[in-house]
Amino acid sequence: SAADGANESLWRMNRHRLSIEQWRDSVLAATGELDLTGGKSLELDDAKNLRRTVHARVSRLKLNDLLMQFDYPDANVHAEKRSATTTPTQKLFLLNSPFMRARAQAFATRVTTDASESDVASIQRAYQLLYGRPADNTETAAALAFLRKPAAGETTRWQQYAHALLMANEMLYVD
């Protein structure tokens, strides 16, 4: 990187943002829920729809809220390329989305299935599944501090932690 910091020689891939379809499919794959079967188009809001996003029904009358929040183009007009916005409402949408809460629960279950395994091992597995890398010491310490606090409300600390990991920018961008 010292010789070509601007990547003019294209020695590495530039960072890019995933489309909403790629991101949703990545979340489903990480939780172990991605259904690769084909078939009839389903609504994205259907809780049973765990199929690839490309198979979802797209309405020309009312675009799905998830697609609309993440720059899916208007189905009524031709678009040369998508815009890529970053807004607070995107994260708020994910924070309150029933889809994301269900994925967080599934992911927490996936990484904590072995009760004899330590929290550190579960944290490392979560990072490997989501980001393809181990958690560093700072991330592990922060996770352990969070997980050791008492749970409040209906969700467990692991579900809350999984939700935060799934919403992180590292899931939305490919370096």
Salt bridges, closest charged atoms under 4 A:
GLU21 OE2 - ARG82 NH2 2.73
ASP25 OD2 - ARG52 NE 3.38
GLU33 OE1 - ARG103 NE 2.52
GLU43 OE2 - ARG57 NH1 2.90
ASP65 OD1 - LYS62 NZ 3.29
GLU117 OE1 - ARG125 NH2 2.70
GLU139 OE2 - ARG133 NH2 2.74
GLU170 OE2 - ARG133 NE 2.73
ASP175 OD1 - ARG15 NE 2.67
